[in-house]
Amino acid sequence: MAAVKAADVKKLRDKTGAGMLDCKNALAQAEGDFAQAEKILKEMGMATAAKRSGRATNEGRIFTQIGEKRAVLLELACETDFVARNKDFIALGEDLASTIVEKDLTEKTEELEEKVKEAIGRIKENMHLKRFTGFSIGTQELVRDYIHGEGNIGVLVKLSGDSREVLQHEAVQRFALDCAMHIAAFNPQYLNRDNVDSEYQQEQEAIFRKQAENLDKPAHVIDGIVKGKMNKHFSEVCFLEQGFVKDEKQSVAQMAKNVGKEAGGEINIENFYYYKVGEGDEE
């Protein structure tokens, strides 16, 4: 087995991120052939990934990436919160997000899975790309992101405007970030009442009607009580109807109108996504 130079080990480690001993062994096995050593490290990583694939991944981190035409929100899962703070793990999440944006991906690909498997070989812990979603960004649209704390919660929110100038206005930019932070804090379930699932609405209305009927009031009074309770419920679960985080006396929708007017035009909140580590279904 050929002698391995320390400089070559360092060079291979810098390029691959693999451990020093793994790099040394790969170079020795490849008899100094750098490209072959890289291939060996990759194969070692795949073997490690397969070995660790059954381990539970209940921790992780949320990542966002906003490009010119696409924005993505993703959850990268791992076994421990220690690894979730690891710089190599964070670099992997950022790389995955960038790749998704650059290549306009809408589902997991072999390339993404390979990146994760290679990282498992370096970090020595099971991990996987749990889920991702995002927005396309039109010429008159603005997307802002917000990551809370150590990446436990992440948000994307999309706004549209009647001109690029309006969207670039300082007040609109600030409002977009405030919206993202509001969503992270209050986790609204829907954008507005038009988006609320009809079956869910019917269930809520039935509950409120049963409560109102116990009051022994006339039918028209009961109808009014139910309507009032439904409106209050919508104000709790619908983003546009919630009291704005910086001024709870005004709804988010009203604040959007005010900010648009300040910017000299009109803006609308189109949609949002909210991720929290450990929540959501596998994709």
C-alpha positions in Angstrom: 0.0 0.0 0.0 1.5 3.3 -1.1 2.6 6.0 1.5 0.1 8.8 1.8 1.3 12.4 2.1 -0.3 14.6 4.8 -0.7 17.4 2.3 -2.8 15.1 0.0 -4.9 14.0 3.0 -5.6 17.6 3.8 -6.4 18.4 0.2 -8.9 15.6 0.0 -10.5 16.5 3.3 -10.9 20.1 2.2 -12.6 19.0 -1.0 -14.9 16.3 0.4 -15.4 17.3 4.0 -14.7 13.6 5.0 -12.8 12.8 8.2 -9.0 12.8 8.2 -8.7 9.0 8.8 -11.3 8.2 6.1 -9.3 10.4 3.6 -6.0 8.8 4.5 -7.5 5.3 4.1 -9.2 6.2 0.8 -5.9 7.6 -0.6 -4.0 4.5 0.6 -6.6 2.2 -1.0 -6.4 4.2 -4.2 -2.6 4.2 -4.2 -2.5 8.0 -4.3 -5.0 8.4 -7.1 -6.9 11.5 -6.0 -10.0 10.9 -8.3 -10.2 7.3 -7.2 -9.9 8.3 -3.6 -12.9 10.6 -4.0 -14.9 7.8 -5.5 -14.0 5.5 -2.6 -15.1 8.1 -0.1 -18.4 8.5 -1.9 -18.9 4.8 -1.8 -18.1 4.7 1.9 -20.6 7.5 2.4 -23.3 5.5 0.6 -22.6 2.4 2.7 -22.8 4.5 5.9 -26.0 6.0 4.7 -27.5 2.6 4.1 -26.4 1.4 7.5 -27.9 4.4 9.3 -31.1 4.6 7.3 -33.3 3.0 9.9 -32.5 5.4 12.7 -35.2 7.9 13.7 -34.8 11.5 12.5 -36.9 13.6 14.8 -34.7 16.7 14.9 -33.6 19.0 12.1 -33.6 22.5 10.7 -35.7 24.6 8.4 -34.1 26.4 5.4 -35.2 29.0 2.9 -33.8 30.3 -0.3 -35.1 33.1 -2.5 -33.9 33.4 -6.1 -35.0 35.7 -8.9 -37.8 33.4 -10.1 -38.2 30.8 -7.4 -38.3 30.6 -3.6 -38.1 27.4 -1.5 -38.8 26.3 2.1 -37.4 23.0 3.2 -37.0 20.8 6.2 -33.8 18.7 6.6 -34.2 16.1 9.3 -31.5 14.4 11.5 -31.2 12.4 14.6 -30.0 14.9 17.2 -30.3 18.7 17.8 -26.5 18.7 18.1 -26.1 17.8 14.5 -28.9 20.3 13.5 -26.5 23.0 14.7 -23.5 21.4 12.9 -21.9 23.7 10.3 -21.7 20.8 7.7 -25.4 20.0 8.3 -26.3 23.7 7.8 -24.2 23.8 4.7 -26.0 20.8 3.3 -29.4 22.4 3.9 -28.3 25.6 2.2 -26.9 23.6 -0.7 -30.1 21.6 -1.1 -32.2 24.8 -1.1 -29.9 26.5 -3.6 -30.0 23.5 -5.9 -33.8 23.3 -5.8 -34.1 27.0 -6.6 -31.5 27.0 -9.4 -32.9 23.9 -11.1 -36.5 24.8 -10.4 -37.2 21.4 -8.8 -40.7 20.5 -7.5 -39.9 17.0 -6.1 -37.0 15.1 -4.7 -34.4 14.0 -7.3 -31.5 11.5 -7.3 -29.1 14.5 -7.1 -30.7 15.7 -3.9 -30.7 12.3 -2.4 -27.0 11.8 -3.3 -26.0 15.0 -1.6 -27.7 13.8 1.6 -26.1 10.4 1.5 -22.7 11.9 1.0 -23.2 14.1 4.0 -24.3 11.1 6.1 -20.9 9.6 5.4 -19.1 12.7 6.6 -21.3 13.6 9.6 -22.0 10.0 10.7 -25.6 10.5 11.5 -28.8 9.6 9.7 -30.6 12.5 8.0 -32.9 13.1 5.1 -34.7 15.8 3.1 -38.1 15.5 4.7 -40.1 18.0 2.6 -39.9 21.1 0.6 -42.3 23.5 -1.1 -42.1 27.0 -2.6 -43.3 29.7 -4.9 -42.6 30.9 -8.4 -41.9 34.6 -8.4 -43.5 36.8 -11.1 -42.3 40.2 -12.3 -44.8 41.9 -10.0 -44.4 39.7 -7.0 -42.3 39.8 -3.8 -41.4 36.9 -1.6 -39.9 37.3 1.9 -38.6 34.7 4.3 -38.1 34.4 8.0 -36.2 31.8 10.0 -36.9 31.8 13.7 -34.2 31.0 16.3 -32.0 28.0 15.4 -34.1 27.1 12.4 -37.0 25.5 14.3 -39.6 27.5 12.3 -39.4 28.9 8.8 -41.8 31.0 6.7 -42.2 32.1 3.1 -44.8 34.8 2.2 -45.7 36.1 -1.2 -47.1 39.6 -2.0 -48.1 41.1 -5.3 -48.3 44.7 -6.3 -49.6 46.8 -9.2 -46.0 47.8 -10.1 -42.4 46.9 -9.3 -41.9 50.3 -7.8 -44.6 49.7 -5.2 -43.0 46.4 -4.2 -39.6 47.9 -3.9 -40.9 50.7 -1.6 -39.3 50.6 1.9 -42.7 50.4 3.6 -43.7 47.3 1.5 -40.4 45.6 2.1 -40.7 46.1 5.8 -44.3 45.0 5.8 -43.4 41.8 3.9 -40.9 40.9 6.6 -43.4 41.8 9.4 -45.9 39.4 7.7 -43.4 36.6 7.7 -42.6 37.2 11.4 -46.3 37.4 12.2 -46.9 34.0 10.5 -44.0 32.5 12.5 -45.5 33.8 15.7 -49.2 33.0 15.2 -49.1 30.0 12.7 -52.4 30.9 10.9 -54.0 27.8 9.3 -55.4 29.5 6.2 -54.8 32.7 4.1 -58.5 33.8 4.2 -61.9 32.3 4.7 -62.2 31.4 1.1 -59.4 28.9 1.6 -60.9 27.2 4.6 -61.9 23.6 3.9 -65.7 23.3 3.6 -65.9 20.2 5.7 -63.9 22.0 8.5 -66.3 25.0 8.2 -69.3 22.7 8.5 -67.9 21.0 11.6 -67.1 24.3 13.3 -70.6 25.7 12.5 -72.3 22.5 13.9 -70.3 22.8 17.1 -71.3 26.5 17.5 -74.9 25.8 16.7 -75.1 23.1 19.3 -73.7 25.5 21.8 -76.1 28.2 20.8 -79.1 25.9 20.9 -78.4 25.2 24.6 -79.2 28.9 25.3 -82.9 28.4 24.4 -83.1 31.4 22.1 -85.3 32.0 19.0 -84.0 30.6 15.7 -83.0 34.0 14.3 -81.0 34.8 17.4 -79.3 31.4 17.3 -78.3 32.1 13.6 -76.8 35.4 14.7 -74.8 33.8 17.5 -73.5 31.1 15.2 -72.5 33.7 12.6 -70.7 35.8 15.2 -68.8 32.8 16.5 -67.8 31.8 13.0 -66.5 35.3 12.2 -64.5 35.3 15.4 -63.1 31.8 14.6 -62.1 33.0 11.1 -60.2 35.9 12.7 -58.2 33.4 14.7 -57.3 30.9 11.9 -57.2 33.1 8.8 -54.0 35.2 8.3 -55.7 38.1 6.5 -58.3 38.4 9.3 -55.9 38.2 12.2 -55.0 41.3 14.1 -51.6 42.5 12.7 -48.7 41.7 15.0 -47.6 45.3 15.3 -51.1 46.8 15.5 -53.7 44.2 16.7 -56.6 46.8 16.2 -56.1 46.4 12.5 -56.3 43.2 10.5 -53.5 42.0 8.3 -55.7 42.8 5.2 -56.3 46.3 6.4 -52.6 46.9 7.0 -51.9 45.7 3.5 -54.2 48.3 2.1 -52.6 51.0 4.3 -49.1 50.1 3.3 -50.0 49.9 -0.4 -51.5 53.4 -0.1 -48.3 54.6 1.6 -46.2 53.1 -1.2 -48.4 54.8 -3.9 -50.2 51.8 -5.2 -51.9 48.5 -4.2 -50.5 45.3 -2.7 -52.0 41.9 -2.0 -50.9 39.0 0.1 -51.1 36.0 -2.2 -50.0 33.0 -0.1 -47.7 31.8 2.6 -46.0 28.6 3.9 -45.1 27.7 7.4 -42.8 24.9 8.5 -41.9 23.7 12.0 -39.4 21.0 12.6 -41.0 17.7 13.3 -44.4 18.7 11.9 -45.9 17.9 8.5 -46.0 14.7 6.5 -43.1 13.1 4.6 -42.9 13.9 0.9 
